[in-house]
Amino acid sequence: MTEPTVTPYPETPAAVAAAVLDQVEAHPEAFYMGAWVELGAGNYPALLASVAPACGTTLCAAGWAAHLTGWHIVVLPDDDPVEDIIVVEDDGTESVTRGSVFAEKDGERRLIGQVAANVLGLTRTQTFWYGDPETALSRLRQIAGRAKDEHEPDMDAGTGHGAYEYR
């Protein structure tokens, strides 16, 4: 008999979206769409993947998606130099940018929004990180296969600016 496989992190877009929704519903005080992440003193300068957010730490939908799939969320102190971060385009080409807020896993640094788009199965024009909390939660519910209504954003009508048009 083989040992069962244990998956510590959600692996499908629906499972990731459901995990984010579950955390936001359980800890609404830790959900804030105004910044990728704001780390409380107990997590600064990094929210490790295996650690629950400390009091005062907030994450946007993208931050939660990255955190819940095993990425450390890093915010460098203001006096630290910026770090190189890999940017992966929808076509798979890579480039490097510099920044002080990023996701890190296995020594690789990525933009938080790109990690989230990847784990949620979205392209750049389908992201919703720059919207309001209601839009983000609505999109997560749609990806997770949870209840939706006719007023939810249409993911195929993206404007290319992270916004969605309503049907």
Order of alpha helices (4+ residues) and beta strands (2+ residues): alpha-beta-beta-beta-alpha-beta-beta-beta-beta-beta-alpha-alpha
